[in-house]
Amino acid sequence: MKNIILILVIVFLTNNFYSQKGFVEGYILRGNDTIQGKVRDNSFWLNKTKRIWFIRTDGKKQKLSCKAIKGYGKLGVVSYRSIYIGLLAATPRFALMLESGDLNLYSYTTTHHTNGGYGGGFGYGGGFGRNSMMSTTSESISYYIQQKSNINKIERVPFIGFKSFMTKYVEDDAEVKTMVQNKDLRYGALLLIVKKYNQNKSKQ
C-alpha cells in the first residue's frame, strides 16, 4: 500500500513539473484588471500570436485567446498587446509592445512557410530522376503605431512614404519633426523616433 501511495505521489509531482515547464512569472490584462501568475507562449502546439497558457496564483491553468484578454507580460521585461493587424482583420493578434507613452509602437512577426514538391523527369541515359521535397520558412516584421489620445486607431508604419506618414505623428514636436523631414531619422530609426518623441512629451 505504501509503495502504491509513493508511486502516485511521484506521478503527481512529475506531471505537475512537466505541466508547468516553460512557464515564467508574468501577468495578463483582462478588462481593467492586471492578474498576476505564470505565462507560457512558446509551446510547440501554440500559435503565440493567437493564444497563450496562463496559470493563476491559485493554480488554475487556462488557455487564453487574444480575444479574451487585452494583453500579457513576462518577467517584467516584455509586453504583448492584443491589436487588430490590418484594416480587414477579423480577429486581433498579440503584438510585441516596443514602446509605450504618448505614442505606442508594436511589432508583429509573420511566419511564411513554403512547401516544395516532388518533381521528376527522364535524365540523360534514360534514368528517371526525382527532386527531393524542400520547404523553407521566412519571417517578416511589420510595425504598428498608436496614439495614446486615440487608442482605437492603429496604423501600419509604411516603408514607402515613411516621411510624410511619420510627420503627422510627431507634428507637435519641432525637434523630432525636423529630424524626420530632413531624413536624419528614417524608417530604420523608427523606435528611436518614437522613444525621443515620448521622452520630449514627458518633459512638458
Order of alpha helices (4+ residues) and beta strands (2+ residues): alpha-beta-beta-beta-beta-beta-beta-beta-beta-beta-beta-beta-beta-alpha-alpha-alpha
